[in-house]
Structure formats: C-alpha cells, structure tokens
Amino acid sequence: MEYLNRVLGIRVVYKKDAPDFVNVIKKHMDRIRKDENAPVVLILEQLTYRQKEYLLRAHIPFIVEEKQIYLPFMAVYLQERGDGEKTETTAILPTAQLLLLFYVYHGCGELLTSTAAQRLGFTATSISRASRQLEEMSLIQARKQGVHKIIFSDKTPEQFFTAAKKSSEQPVKRTVYVPKAEIREKLFMSGYSALSEYSVLSRPVLDCRAADSIALWKNVSSGRLQNSEEQCAVELWRYDPWKLADGSCVDRLSLALSLSDDRDERVEACVDEMLLQVWRDIDGKRN
C-alpha cells in the first residue's frame, strides 16, 4: 500500500478483496481485526459520494488510492475528491447557491471559505459541503493554504455568473397570497417590486415579498390572487433571502435568477440594466 506509506509513513499488510454491502464489510473487517489483532482498513480504487457517506456513518476505515484516507482510529481524514461524485450531483444545494452568489459579489478571484462561512452564517460542515459541490460541478477550483481552504476562478464576475446560471436553481419554490394586514414581519421586496427599485420598471400594483417560510400564514394565505389591493404576494424561497439582501430588497443576482423565465421584453431589459449595474458596482469595489 504505497500510497499510505508515502503519505503517513505506515507499512501495512495488504489483502485485496471486492467490496460488499456496508454491514457485510463491517462484519468481515471485525473478524479480521480479531484474528490479526491489528487495525483493518478497506482499500478501494473508486468511491462514490453515497458510498463514502455510508462508510463514514459506519466509521469504517478506508483508503481510496491517491484520493482519500479515512482512519478514525488515528483521527486521520484526508481527501481530494471521491470518484463518481459528479454523477451523484443533481440539483445544486441552497447553501452552494448562496456561496456561489456570494463569490460573485466578492468579485470572484480568491476567497477563503471561512470568510464566506462567517458572512453567510454557515457552519464548517455546511461551507465544506457547499464548496465541494461547486468543485464537483466544475464551477470553482480550490486549494489549501495551511488550515484554510481557498476557492478561486479565473473568470470575471459576469463570466462566472453567466456560466453558473445553467447550474443554478430558481430561488422561488412557490407563491402564496397573504392579506397585507397579516404580514407583521419585515420581508424583503422581491419580484417586480424589487425590480422596480433596481431599474426603471414601474412599481407594480401587487406588492411582492420573499420569505424562507410561509408557515406563519398557512391559515390565511391563498394559492390564488383575489384582491391585489388587500393581498400581498409572498414568495417561498429555497434559501434565506436575508443572507444576501440588499437594503429593502432581495439581492440582485437572486432576483435575476427568479425572473429568468419571464419573457416580458420590458422585464428582460430591466434585468439586463440591473445586472449591468451589478458588474459596475463590483468593478468599483475592486478598483
């Protein structure tokens, strides 16, 4: 096992076998551990993300050639990337999308994930999972600097956002209509209401707001608009709009994503105008 010897300086007795289900593997390894009176490690050539999660959950030591080392009995966990993780990735995680947008607002370039975690209120586990998914989707690259992780890209913010839009999710899951008198919490403007603040679009008659939960209004909300003067549209977002909100509105990049399917030419023109100002603002911060 040259990889383990080279990385950790440990010489091992190597037994090659085909992997089986986790419980069978665990029993087999327990039997070998008892017979040999020594730690037993599962050696793999490839490992999918799902398989890795199962092995970690069962605390089964494993090594993936040239990629990962997980030895819980030595408190060692080193990893690059599990094979097949790209194919396991389907929809982008809400936390990953937030990190992606924060990275654009940062101006791209290099960004410490610890800085993003602090600003977005993420745990170490959440920021690690989010950045790893963006790597798997080939949207960013990453490198280590001591104990810190840095994500980076050679694209400009506009280029990066244009490329990332294909992998991004529509922020709005659904929309309900709530009596204005029932909304006592501060909700950021979204939809056309927000776009009218960011562009020359006229203020719409129907007020639109964003929330990460609509449970408060489950008894008074309706799936259909009944009165635009007495009701307010409340969008249920996939992630907390507070994380990136700008003033009294949801952030501009999320707003652009939420209106990406709108084919009204006036709306499209206003979104383009808004994004142009985003790129100007980011360039202004960097200069």
N, C-alpha and C positions, 0 to 999 in steps of 0.2 A: 504494500500500500504506500507507494512512493509519495503520493500527494500529502498524506497525513504526516509522513516522516519529514517531508520538506517544509511544511508549514509549521508544525508543532514539535518536530523532533522526536516523535514517538514511533517506535517499531512495533509492528503488530503481526499476529498470525492471521493470514487471510484465507477465508473459506468462501468460495463463490457459490451462490445459490439463486434461484429465481424467487422474486418477491411474491407474497401471497397476501391475503386479507390481513388487516392490522391485528386482529385477535389471534390469528394463526401464527403470524410473525412473532407476536409478543410471547406466546407460549413456547415457540421454538427457541427464541433467544433466552428465555428464562431457563430452559432445560440445559442449553449450552453453558450459560453462566454458572449454573450449579455444578456441572461436570468439570468445567475448567477452572472455576473459582477465580474468574477474571471478568472485567467488563466486556460486553459483547456489543458490536456496532454493526448496523445494517449498511451494506455497501451497494450503491446504486449508480447506474450510468446515466439515468434520466429520472426526473421527478416533476410531476405536475403540481400546480398550486394546490389543488384539492388534496392530493396525496400528502403533500407537505403538511397541510393543516391537520390531517388525521394523525400523522406521526408525531407532530408537536403536541397535539392534545393528549396522546397516549404516552408522552415522554419517552419515546423510543429513539435511542441514539442512532444517527445515520450520517452517512457521508455521500455526497454526490461528487463524482470525480471532477476536480478543477472548479467546482462551483460552490458547494456548501459543506459545512461541518457543523453538526449538532451533537455535542457531547454533554448532556446535562450533569453527568457525574463529575465533570471537570468545570462546570459553569462556562462552557465554551459554545458560542453560536456565531459562526462566520458564514456570510453568504454573499453571493453575487446575484444570481437570478436562476430560478427553477425552470427547467425545460418545460415547454408547453404552457407556460403561464400566459402567453399572448393569446392562445386559443381559448383559455378559460375566461378571459376578459370579455364581457358582453357590454353592458351599459356602464358608463362612467359613474363612479361613486359621487354622491353630492359633495363630500369632502374634497375629492380630487378635482371636481369642477371649481370649487371655491379656491383651491390652491392655484389652479390654472389661471383663473381670472386675477387673483392677487398678484401672480407672477407677471402678468401683462401690465397691470397698474404699476408694478415695481419698475417697469422699463425693460424687462427681460434681462439679458446678461447673466450675472451670477447672483444667486440668492441662497442664504443659509436657511435650511428648513426650520431651524429653531426660531429664527426671526419670524417666519410665516406662521409658525405654531403659536407664538406669543400674540401676534396681531390678530389671528383668527380664532384664538381661544381653543386650539386643538391640543389634545394630549399627545405625548410622544408616540403612542401606538397609532393614533389617527393620522398624524402627519407622515409617519413612516409608510403606512398603508396607502395613503393618497399619493405620495411622491413615487412609490413603487409602481402604482398603476399607471401613472403618467409616463414612467420609463418604459413599461411594458407596451404602452400604446405608441412608443417611439415619438412622443411629443417633446420630451426633455431628455437630457443626459444628466448623470450625477457622478460625483466623485467625493471621496473622503478627504477631510483636512483635519487631522488629529481625531478628536471625538465628534467633530461636526460633519454634517453632510451638506454639500453644496449642489444645487441643481442649476443647470445652465443650458443655454441655447445660443446659436449664432444668428438667429432670426431677429428682425426688428419687431417691436410690439404689434404693428399692423400685420406683418407677415405671419407672426406666430398665431395671432387671433384668427386670421383667415384660415390657416391650416387646422387650427384646433376646433373651429366651428363644426367640422364634419364629425368630430367625435363627441361634441358636447350635447347635453340633453336640454330639451325645452324646460326652463325653470318652473313653468306653471303646470301643475298637475290637474287642477280643475278650478272652476269659478262658481261661487255662490253669490246670492244677492241678499243683503242684510239691511234691515231698517237702520237708517243713519242714527236714530236715537239710541240704538243698542250698541253702537261702537263707542266705547269709552276708553279704549286703549290707543296709544299712539301707533298708528300704522303708516308706513311709508307709501307715498303715491307710486303707482305703477301703471302699466298700460298706457293708454292715450293721455291720462292725467299727467304722468311723469314725462312723457314725450313732449307735451305742451310746455313743460318747464325747461326742457333742454333744447327746444327748437322753436320754429315759427308756427308750429301747428296750433290751431285754435283750441282753447280749453273745451273739452267735451262736456256735454250736459250731464252724463253719468260719471260720477266720481269713481275712480278705481284705486284700490289699495292692495297691498301684499301682506301675507301672513304665513308663518310656517305651521300654523294650526288653526283650524276653524271650529274646533270642538266647543268653544265658548258660545257659538251661535247655532248649534245644531237644532235647537228648538224653535228658532225664529228665522232661520235662513230658508231660502227657496232656490231651487235649481233653475228657475225661470224669472226673468225680469218682469215685474208687474208695474212699477212706478219709478221712473228714473229720477224724479224729484225727491221721493221719500226713501229710496233704496240706494245702497252703495254696492258696487261690485267688489267682492273680496276674493283675491286670487290665493289659492293654496300653493305655496312654493315648495320645491323639493329640498331647499336648504334655507336657512335663516337669512332673510333679506337684510337683517341688521348688520350682518358680518361685513358687508361691503357698501352699505347705504351711503349715499352722498347727500348731505343736507336733509331735506324733507322727502327725498325720492330714493327709489331703489337705484343701484349703481347702473351706469350707462351700458356697460358690456352685457350685464344680465338682461337689461331691458331690450337691447338689440336682439339677443337670443330669443327672448319671449315674443318678439314681434317678427321673427324671421319668416314665418309662414304667411304674414299679412301681405296681400298682393295689391293693396291700395297704393297707387303711384305716389300720392301725397305723403303717405306714411313712409314708404320706402325712401323718398327723397329726404324726409326729416330724419330718418335713422342714419342715412349717409352723412347728413350735416352734423348730427350729434357725434358720430364716430370720428369724423374729421377733427372735431374739436378735442376729442379724447387724445388722438395722436399728437395734436399740438400741445396739449397740456403735459403729456408725458415727456415730449421732447424739451419743453420748457423747464421741467424739473431736472432733467439730466444736464442741461447746458448752464 
